[in-house]
């Protein structure tokens, strides 16, 4: 039998917390390891509980949420995050995804719908409202690179991880952002960037980007990631 996923509930709304505790406690594949409202010490409490999944509501400023998520993802390996009580705003949605959120639930969702989203994330799936899922498809089309590092990376002796790095450098991500995206330490990212500089003969990370843009692909490798899934009873799309 698969071990129950450990869940921490962080929400200001006491009724929501209590309703979710009742619902999730009935599920054999989920186990509540903590539940609280926001406080100065909450990040330490969460790290001590070592959950696999965290539910966050939209309390506090966007900056404070971003700081909390960054801290928790750095402290807890393979952490999955569900955000609830959000508006259907495209910029907010994309910002949450960039922070590492894999479950996104709008504020009109019921406690049962939120519980369903947590269950989907625990099963390894991403969840978002149907009204926002189309945005992901649109962005993939808009941001498909004209050249792919995979097309020529092997010629230069770049490892698969280094090829991933090249694509993220092309997107102008910082070392810290790359570390969060790939779940690596920032020092490991720096080491990879150093090796890429040596192999491409670039003077700096901007030189790597120029190198990418001037390079012609060897073959057609523009396979876009697939996102899909049926709509669940929780009015959510599993990605």
Secondary structure as a PSIPRED ss2 file (coil, helix, strand):
# PSIPRED VFORMAT (PSIPRED V4.0)

   1 X C   1.000  0.000  0.000
   2 X C   1.000  0.000  0.000
   3 X C   1.000  0.000  0.000
   4 X C   1.000  0.000  0.000
   5 X E   0.000  0.000  1.000
   6 X E   0.000  0.000  1.000
   7 X E   0.000  0.000  1.000
   8 X E   0.000  0.000  1.000
   9 X E   0.000  0.000  1.000
  10 X E   0.000  0.000  1.000
  11 X C   1.000  0.000  0.000
  12 X C   1.000  0.000  0.000
  13 X C   1.000  0.000  0.000
  14 X H   0.000  1.000  0.000
  15 X H   0.000  1.000  0.000
  16 X H   0.000  1.000  0.000
  17 X H   0.000  1.000  0.000
  18 X H   0.000  1.000  0.000
  19 X H   0.000  1.000  0.000
  20 X H   0.000  1.000  0.000
  21 X H   0.000  1.000  0.000
  22 X H   0.000  1.000  0.000
  23 X H   0.000  1.000  0.000
  24 X H   0.000  1.000  0.000
  25 X C   1.000  0.000  0.000
  26 X C   1.000  0.000  0.000
  27 X C   1.000  0.000  0.000
  28 X C   1.000  0.000  0.000
  29 X C   1.000  0.000  0.000
  30 X E   0.000  0.000  1.000
  31 X E   0.000  0.000  1.000
  32 X E   0.000  0.000  1.000
  33 X E   0.000  0.000  1.000
  34 X E   0.000  0.000  1.000
  35 X E   0.000  0.000  1.000
  36 X E   0.000  0.000  1.000
  37 X C   1.000  0.000  0.000
  38 X C   1.000  0.000  0.000
  39 X C   1.000  0.000  0.000
  40 X C   1.000  0.000  0.000
  41 X C   1.000  0.000  0.000
  42 X H   0.000  1.000  0.000
  43 X H   0.000  1.000  0.000
  44 X H   0.000  1.000  0.000
  45 X H   0.000  1.000  0.000
  46 X H   0.000  1.000  0.000
  47 X H   0.000  1.000  0.000
  48 X H   0.000  1.000  0.000
  49 X H   0.000  1.000  0.000
  50 X C   1.000  0.000  0.000
  51 X C   1.000  0.000  0.000
  52 X C   1.000  0.000  0.000
  53 X E   0.000  0.000  1.000
  54 X E   0.000  0.000  1.000
  55 X E   0.000  0.000  1.000
  56 X E   0.000  0.000  1.000
  57 X C   1.000  0.000  0.000
  58 X C   1.000  0.000  0.000
  59 X C   1.000  0.000  0.000
  60 X C   1.000  0.000  0.000
  61 X C   1.000  0.000  0.000
  62 X H   0.000  1.000  0.000
  63 X H   0.000  1.000  0.000
  64 X H   0.000  1.000  0.000
  65 X H   0.000  1.000  0.000
  66 X H   0.000  1.000  0.000
  67 X H   0.000  1.000  0.000
  68 X H   0.000  1.000  0.000
  69 X H   0.000  1.000  0.000
  70 X H   0.000  1.000  0.000
  71 X H   0.000  1.000  0.000
  72 X H   0.000  1.000  0.000
  73 X H   0.000  1.000  0.000
  74 X H   0.000  1.000  0.000
  75 X H   0.000  1.000  0.000
  76 X C   1.000  0.000  0.000
  77 X C   1.000  0.000  0.000
  78 X C   1.000  0.000  0.000
  79 X C   1.000  0.000  0.000
  80 X E   0.000  0.000  1.000
  81 X E   0.000  0.000  1.000
  82 X E   0.000  0.000  1.000
  83 X E   0.000  0.000  1.000
  84 X E   0.000  0.000  1.000
  85 X E   0.000  0.000  1.000
  86 X E   0.000  0.000  1.000
  87 X C   1.000  0.000  0.000
  88 X C   1.000  0.000  0.000
  89 X C   1.000  0.000  0.000
  90 X H   0.000  1.000  0.000
  91 X H   0.000  1.000  0.000
  92 X H   0.000  1.000  0.000
  93 X H   0.000  1.000  0.000
  94 X H   0.000  1.000  0.000
  95 X H   0.000  1.000  0.000
  96 X H   0.000  1.000  0.000
  97 X H   0.000  1.000  0.000
  98 X H   0.000  1.000  0.000
  99 X H   0.000  1.000  0.000
 100 X C   1.000  0.000  0.000
 101 X E   0.000  0.000  1.000
 102 X E   0.000  0.000  1.000
 103 X E   0.000  0.000  1.000
 104 X E   0.000  0.000  1.000
 105 X E   0.000  0.000  1.000
 106 X E   0.000  0.000  1.000
 107 X C   1.000  0.000  0.000
 108 X C   1.000  0.000  0.000
 109 X C   1.000  0.000  0.000
 110 X C   1.000  0.000  0.000
 111 X H   0.000  1.000  0.000
 112 X H   0.000  1.000  0.000
 113 X H   0.000  1.000  0.000
 114 X H   0.000  1.000  0.000
 115 X H   0.000  1.000  0.000
 116 X H   0.000  1.000  0.000
 117 X H   0.000  1.000  0.000
 118 X H   0.000  1.000  0.000
 119 X H   0.000  1.000  0.000
 120 X H   0.000  1.000  0.000
 121 X H   0.000  1.000  0.000
 122 X H   0.000  1.000  0.000
 123 X C   1.000  0.000  0.000
 124 X C   1.000  0.000  0.000
 125 X C   1.000  0.000  0.000
 126 X C   1.000  0.000  0.000
 127 X E   0.000  0.000  1.000
 128 X E   0.000  0.000  1.000
 129 X C   1.000  0.000  0.000
 130 X H   0.000  1.000  0.000
 131 X H   0.000  1.000  0.000
 132 X H   0.000  1.000  0.000
 133 X H   0.000  1.000  0.000
 134 X H   0.000  1.000  0.000
 135 X H   0.000  1.000  0.000
 136 X H   0.000  1.000  0.000
 137 X H   0.000  1.000  0.000
 138 X H   0.000  1.000  0.000
 139 X H   0.000  1.000  0.000
 140 X H   0.000  1.000  0.000
 141 X H   0.000  1.000  0.000
 142 X H   0.000  1.000  0.000
 143 X H   0.000  1.000  0.000
 144 X C   1.000  0.000  0.000
 145 X C   1.000  0.000  0.000
 146 X C   1.000  0.000  0.000
 147 X C   1.000  0.000  0.000
 148 X C   1.000  0.000  0.000
 149 X H   0.000  1.000  0.000
 150 X H   0.000  1.000  0.000
 151 X H   0.000  1.000  0.000
 152 X H   0.000  1.000  0.000
 153 X H   0.000  1.000  0.000
 154 X H   0.000  1.000  0.000
 155 X H   0.000  1.000  0.000
 156 X H   0.000  1.000  0.000
 157 X C   1.000  0.000  0.000
 158 X C   1.000  0.000  0.000
 159 X C   1.000  0.000  0.000
 160 X H   0.000  1.000  0.000
 161 X H   0.000  1.000  0.000
 162 X H   0.000  1.000  0.000
 163 X H   0.000  1.000  0.000
 164 X H   0.000  1.000  0.000
 165 X H   0.000  1.000  0.000
 166 X H   0.000  1.000  0.000
 167 X H   0.000  1.000  0.000
 168 X H   0.000  1.000  0.000
 169 X H   0.000  1.000  0.000
 170 X H   0.000  1.000  0.000
 171 X C   1.000  0.000  0.000
 172 X C   1.000  0.000  0.000
 173 X C   1.000  0.000  0.000
 174 X C   1.000  0.000  0.000
 175 X H   0.000  1.000  0.000
 176 X H   0.000  1.000  0.000
 177 X H   0.000  1.000  0.000
 178 X H   0.000  1.000  0.000
 179 X H   0.000  1.000  0.000
 180 X H   0.000  1.000  0.000
 181 X H   0.000  1.000  0.000
 182 X H   0.000  1.000  0.000
 183 X C   1.000  0.000  0.000
 184 X C   1.000  0.000  0.000
 185 X C   1.000  0.000  0.000
 186 X H   0.000  1.000  0.000
 187 X H   0.000  1.000  0.000
 188 X H   0.000  1.000  0.000
 189 X H   0.000  1.000  0.000
 190 X H   0.000  1.000  0.000
 191 X H   0.000  1.000  0.000
 192 X H   0.000  1.000  0.000
 193 X H   0.000  1.000  0.000
 194 X H   0.000  1.000  0.000
 195 X H   0.000  1.000  0.000
 196 X H   0.000  1.000  0.000
 197 X H   0.000  1.000  0.000
 198 X H   0.000  1.000  0.000
 199 X H   0.000  1.000  0.000
 200 X H   0.000  1.000  0.000
 201 X C   1.000  0.000  0.000
 202 X C   1.000  0.000  0.000
 203 X C   1.000  0.000  0.000
 204 X C   1.000  0.000  0.000
 205 X H   0.000  1.000  0.000
 206 X H   0.000  1.000  0.000
 207 X H   0.000  1.000  0.000
 208 X H   0.000  1.000  0.000
 209 X H   0.000  1.000  0.000
 210 X H   0.000  1.000  0.000
 211 X H   0.000  1.000  0.000
 212 X H   0.000  1.000  0.000
 213 X H   0.000  1.000  0.000
 214 X H   0.000  1.000  0.000
 215 X C   1.000  0.000  0.000
 216 X C   1.000  0.000  0.000
 217 X C   1.000  0.000  0.000
 218 X C   1.000  0.000  0.000
 219 X C   1.000  0.000  0.000
 220 X C   1.000  0.000  0.000
 221 X C   1.000  0.000  0.000
 222 X C   1.000  0.000  0.000
 223 X C   1.000  0.000  0.000
 224 X C   1.000  0.000  0.000
 225 X C   1.000  0.000  0.000
 226 X C   1.000  0.000  0.000
 227 X C   1.000  0.000  0.000
 228 X C   1.000  0.000  0.000
 229 X C   1.000  0.000  0.000
 230 X C   1.000  0.000  0.000
 231 X E   0.000  0.000  1.000
 232 X C   1.000  0.000  0.000
 233 X C   1.000  0.000  0.000
 234 X C   1.000  0.000  0.000
 235 X C   1.000  0.000  0.000
 236 X C   1.000  0.000  0.000
 237 X E   0.000  0.000  1.000
 238 X E   0.000  0.000  1.000
 239 X C   1.000  0.000  0.000
